[in-house]
Amino acid sequence: MIEILYRDKDIVVCKKPVGVLSQGDLCDRANMVSLLKEQIGEEIYPINRLDREVGGIIVYALSKNACAALNRQITDKTFIKEYKAVVCGVPEENEGELIDLLFKDSRKNKVYAVKRKRKGVKEASLYYWVEKTFEYEGETLSLLKIRLNTGRTHQIRVQFASRGMPLFGDRRYGAKTGSKPALFAYKIKFVHPGTKEIKEFSLQPEFIFE
């Protein structure tokens, strides 16, 4: 059963569990769209997406018009997405903007930071703030708040890994410890496509570092 945070005739906001796809793929694996459609009996239109290994807040439209309105906000960068992440190491600055060129190798399902523009390369940018640094099992880690300006595949994971600070648990991108990326989509903010009200939703990350 998917945890629903909010629902009306235009949208449904819910918590995506780790390990579930945001939408369907060619392998027809369990995904949020099919699970929600079965649960609430409505057509589901994806808006934002999260990596399979990442949990947190995600929103879906329940009509084509609502979908188009929300996608315009994403294009206009007025659809706000914020994450909490734990990275290995400590950023040089307590806050800042990261800008990179990213290339996705679809055959390997892996993304790389590259130096030059070429076919398939897209710019990615984000802001981050260091909330705290701490020691865990002999390793120095940093808890970050991150706001995306773009929504590239594996963007947060690659941008920090390319600077020698992979997400804790993200072995695909260089972490030596942990079993899954310490990344959680904890807040979204957007204009409701029907009522035009500002809607904001947040959840506490599910990180356990004791």
BELZI-V543660 format. One record per residue. N is the residue number from 0. RES is the residue in three letters. SS is DSSP state (hx for helix, st for strand, lp for the rest). OMEGA is omega in radians with two decimals (* if undefined). NEAR is the number of other C-alpha atoms within 8 Angstrom. Layout:
n:N res:RES ss:SS omega:OMEGA near:NEAR
n:N res:RES ss:SS omega:OMEGA near:NEAR
This chain:
n:0 res:MET ss:lp omega:3.13 near:4
n:1 res:ILE ss:lp omega:3.11 near:9
n:2 res:GLU ss:st omega:-3.13 near:7
n:3 res:ILE ss:st omega:3.14 near:9
n:4 res:LEU ss:st omega:-3.10 near:8
n:5 res:TYR ss:st omega:3.08 near:8
n:6 res:ARG ss:st omega:2.95 near:9
n:7 res:ASP ss:lp omega:-3.06 near:6
n:8 res:LYS ss:lp omega:-3.07 near:5
n:9 res:ASP ss:lp omega:-3.00 near:11
n:10 res:ILE ss:st omega:2.94 near:13
n:11 res:VAL ss:st omega:3.13 near:13
n:12 res:VAL ss:st omega:-3.04 near:12
n:13 res:CYS ss:st omega:3.11 near:12
n:14 res:LYS ss:st omega:3.10 near:12
n:15 res:LYS ss:st omega:3.08 near:13
n:16 res:PRO ss:lp omega:3.00 near:8
n:17 res:VAL ss:lp omega:3.09 near:8
n:18 res:GLY ss:lp omega:3.13 near:8
n:19 res:VAL ss:lp omega:3.11 near:11
n:20 res:LEU ss:st omega:3.10 near:12
n:21 res:SER ss:lp omega:3.11 near:13
n:22 res:GLN ss:lp omega:-3.04 near:10
n:23 res:GLY ss:lp omega:3.07 near:12
n:24 res:ASP ss:lp omega:-3.08 near:6
n:25 res:LEU ss:lp omega:-3.14 near:5
n:26 res:CYS ss:lp omega:3.10 near:4
n:27 res:ASP ss:lp omega:3.11 near:6
n:28 res:ARG ss:lp omega:3.10 near:8
n:29 res:ALA ss:lp omega:-3.10 near:9
n:30 res:ASN ss:st omega:-3.06 near:11
n:31 res:MET ss:hx omega:-3.11 near:12
n:32 res:VAL ss:hx omega:-3.12 near:12
n:33 res:SER ss:hx omega:-3.14 near:10
n:34 res:LEU ss:hx omega:3.12 near:11
n:35 res:LEU ss:hx omega:3.12 near:12
n:36 res:LYS ss:hx omega:3.10 near:11
n:37 res:GLU ss:hx omega:-3.06 near:8
n:38 res:GLN ss:hx omega:-3.04 near:8
n:39 res:ILE ss:hx omega:3.06 near:6
n:40 res:GLY ss:lp omega:-3.13 near:7
n:41 res:GLU ss:lp omega:2.97 near:8
n:42 res:GLU ss:lp omega:-3.05 near:7
n:43 res:ILE ss:lp omega:-3.14 near:11
n:44 res:TYR ss:st omega:-3.11 near:11
n:45 res:PRO ss:st omega:3.07 near:12
n:46 res:ILE ss:lp omega:3.05 near:10
n:47 res:ASN ss:lp omega:-3.14 near:7
n:48 res:ARG ss:lp omega:3.06 near:8
n:49 res:LEU ss:lp omega:3.06 near:9
n:50 res:ASP ss:lp omega:-3.14 near:10
n:51 res:ARG ss:lp omega:-3.08 near:10
n:52 res:GLU ss:lp omega:-3.03 near:9
n:53 res:VAL ss:lp omega:3.07 near:14
n:54 res:GLY ss:st omega:3.07 near:15
n:55 res:GLY ss:st omega:-3.03 near:12
n:56 res:ILE ss:st omega:3.12 near:15
n:57 res:ILE ss:st omega:-3.10 near:13
n:58 res:VAL ss:st omega:3.07 near:11
n:59 res:TYR ss:st omega:3.06 near:13
n:60 res:ALA ss:st omega:3.12 near:15
n:61 res:LEU ss:lp omega:3.07 near:14
n:62 res:SER ss:lp omega:3.13 near:11
n:63 res:LYS ss:hx omega:-3.14 near:8
n:64 res:ASN ss:hx omega:3.12 near:6
n:65 res:ALA ss:hx omega:3.11 near:13
n:66 res:CYS ss:hx omega:-3.13 near:14
n:67 res:ALA ss:hx omega:-3.12 near:8
n:68 res:ALA ss:hx omega:-3.14 near:9
n:69 res:LEU ss:hx omega:3.10 near:15
n:70 res:ASN ss:hx omega:3.06 near:9
n:71 res:ARG ss:hx omega:3.10 near:8
n:72 res:GLN ss:hx omega:3.09 near:11
n:73 res:ILE ss:hx omega:3.11 near:9
n:74 res:THR ss:hx omega:-3.12 near:7
n:75 res:ASP ss:hx omega:-3.14 near:7
n:76 res:LYS ss:lp omega:3.04 near:9
n:77 res:THR ss:lp omega:3.04 near:8
n:78 res:PHE ss:lp omega:-2.99 near:12
n:79 res:ILE ss:st omega:3.10 near:11
n:80 res:LYS ss:st omega:3.13 near:10
n:81 res:GLU ss:st omega:-3.06 near:12
n:82 res:TYR ss:st omega:2.88 near:12
n:83 res:LYS ss:st omega:-3.13 near:13
n:84 res:ALA ss:st omega:3.01 near:12
n:85 res:VAL ss:st omega:-3.13 near:12
n:86 res:VAL ss:st omega:3.08 near:15
n:87 res:CYS ss:st omega:-3.10 near:13
n:88 res:GLY ss:lp omega:-3.09 near:10
n:89 res:VAL ss:lp omega:3.08 near:10
n:90 res:PRO ss:lp omega:-3.13 near:8
n:91 res:GLU ss:lp omega:3.13 near:4
n:92 res:GLU ss:lp omega:3.14 near:5
n:93 res:ASN ss:lp omega:3.05 near:7
n:94 res:GLU ss:st omega:-3.14 near:8
n:95 res:GLY ss:st omega:3.11 near:8
n:96 res:GLU ss:st omega:3.05 near:8
n:97 res:LEU ss:st omega:3.11 near:9
n:98 res:ILE ss:st omega:-3.11 near:8
n:99 res:ASP ss:st omega:2.94 near:10
n:100 res:LEU ss:st omega:-3.07 near:13
n:101 res:LEU ss:st omega:3.07 near:13
n:102 res:PHE ss:st omega:3.13 near:11
n:103 res:LYS ss:st omega:3.02 near:11
n:104 res:ASP ss:st omega:-3.04 near:9
n:105 res:SER ss:lp omega:-3.14 near:6
n:106 res:ARG ss:lp omega:3.14 near:5
n:107 res:LYS ss:lp omega:-3.03 near:5
n:108 res:ASN ss:lp omega:-3.13 near:7
n:109 res:LYS ss:st omega:-3.08 near:9
n:110 res:VAL ss:st omega:-3.10 near:12
n:111 res:TYR ss:st omega:2.97 near:9
n:112 res:ALA ss:st omega:-3.09 near:11
n:113 res:VAL ss:st omega:-3.02 near:9
n:114 res:LYS ss:lp omega:-3.02 near:5
n:115 res:ARG ss:lp omega:3.06 near:5
n:116 res:LYS ss:lp omega:2.98 near:8
n:117 res:ARG ss:lp omega:-3.11 near:5
n:118 res:LYS ss:lp omega:3.12 near:4
n:119 res:GLY ss:lp omega:-3.14 near:6
n:120 res:VAL ss:st omega:-3.13 near:10
n:121 res:LYS ss:st omega:3.10 near:8
n:122 res:GLU ss:st omega:3.10 near:8
n:123 res:ALA ss:st omega:3.11 near:13
n:124 res:SER ss:st omega:3.11 near:11
n:125 res:LEU ss:st omega:2.97 near:13
n:126 res:TYR ss:st omega:3.09 near:12
n:127 res:TYR ss:st omega:3.05 near:12
n:128 res:TRP ss:st omega:3.07 near:10
n:129 res:VAL ss:st omega:3.12 near:12
n:130 res:GLU ss:st omega:3.06 near:8
n:131 res:LYS ss:st omega:2.97 near:7
n:132 res:THR ss:st omega:-3.08 near:10
n:133 res:PHE ss:st omega:3.11 near:7
n:134 res:GLU ss:st omega:3.10 near:8
n:135 res:TYR ss:st omega:-3.14 near:9
n:136 res:GLU ss:lp omega:3.07 near:4
n:137 res:GLY ss:lp omega:-3.10 near:5
n:138 res:GLU ss:st omega:3.07 near:8
n:139 res:THR ss:st omega:-3.10 near:11
n:140 res:LEU ss:st omega:3.09 near:14
n:141 res:SER ss:st omega:3.03 near:15
n:142 res:LEU ss:st omega:-3.09 near:12
n:143 res:LEU ss:st omega:2.86 near:13
n:144 res:LYS ss:st omega:-3.04 near:12
n:145 res:ILE ss:st omega:3.03 near:12
n:146 res:ARG ss:st omega:-3.13 near:11
n:147 res:LEU ss:st omega:2.94 near:11
n:148 res:ASN ss:lp omega:3.08 near:9
n:149 res:THR ss:lp omega:-3.10 near:8
n:150 res:GLY ss:lp omega:-3.11 near:7
n:151 res:ARG ss:lp omega:3.10 near:6
n:152 res:THR ss:lp omega:3.09 near:7
n:153 res:HIS ss:lp omega:-2.97 near:9
n:154 res:GLN ss:hx omega:-3.10 near:11
n:155 res:ILE ss:hx omega:-3.09 near:7
n:156 res:ARG ss:hx omega:-3.07 near:11
n:157 res:VAL ss:hx omega:-3.08 near:13
n:158 res:GLN ss:hx omega:3.11 near:11
n:159 res:PHE ss:hx omega:3.11 near:12
n:160 res:ALA ss:hx omega:-3.13 near:12
n:161 res:SER ss:lp omega:3.09 near:9
n:162 res:ARG ss:lp omega:3.09 near:7
n:163 res:GLY ss:lp omega:-3.14 near:7
n:164 res:MET ss:lp omega:3.13 near:12
n:165 res:PRO ss:lp omega:3.04 near:16
n:166 res:LEU ss:st omega:3.08 near:17
n:167 res:PHE ss:lp omega:3.11 near:14
n:168 res:GLY ss:lp omega:-3.08 near:12
n:169 res:ASP ss:lp omega:-3.07 near:15
n:170 res:ARG ss:hx omega:3.09 near:12
n:171 res:ARG ss:hx omega:-3.08 near:5
n:172 res:TYR ss:hx omega:2.90 near:10
n:173 res:GLY ss:lp omega:3.10 near:8
n:174 res:ALA ss:lp omega:-3.12 near:13
n:175 res:LYS ss:lp omega:-3.11 near:6
n:176 res:THR ss:lp omega:-3.12 near:7
n:177 res:GLY ss:lp omega:-3.04 near:10
n:178 res:SER ss:lp omega:3.10 near:7
n:179 res:LYS ss:lp omega:-3.09 near:9
n:180 res:PRO ss:lp omega:3.10 near:12
n:181 res:ALA ss:lp omega:-3.08 near:13
n:182 res:LEU ss:st omega:-3.08 near:11
n:183 res:PHE ss:st omega:3.09 near:12
n:184 res:ALA ss:st omega:-2.94 near:15
n:185 res:TYR ss:st omega:-3.10 near:13
n:186 res:LYS ss:st omega:2.94 near:13
n:187 res:ILE ss:st omega:-3.14 near:14
n:188 res:LYS ss:st omega:-3.09 near:11
n:189 res:PHE ss:st omega:3.06 near:12
n:190 res:VAL ss:st omega:3.14 near:10
n:191 res:HIS ss:lp omega:-3.05 near:10
n:192 res:PRO ss:lp omega:3.14 near:9
n:193 res:GLY ss:lp omega:-3.05 near:6
n:194 res:THR ss:lp omega:-3.10 near:5
n:195 res:LYS ss:lp omega:3.06 near:7
n:196 res:GLU ss:lp omega:3.01 near:6
n:197 res:ILE ss:st omega:3.11 near:8
n:198 res:LYS ss:st omega:3.13 near:8
n:199 res:GLU ss:st omega:-3.12 near:8
n:200 res:PHE ss:st omega:3.11 near:8
n:201 res:SER ss:st omega:3.09 near:8
n:202 res:LEU ss:lp omega:3.06 near:8
n:203 res:GLN ss:lp omega:3.10 near:5
n:204 res:PRO ss:lp omega:-3.10 near:9
n:205 res:GLU ss:lp omega:3.12 near:5
n:206 res:PHE ss:lp omega:3.08 near:5
n:207 res:ILE ss:lp omega:3.07 near:4
n:208 res:PHE ss:lp omega:-3.08 near:4
n:209 res:GLU ss:lp omega:* near:3
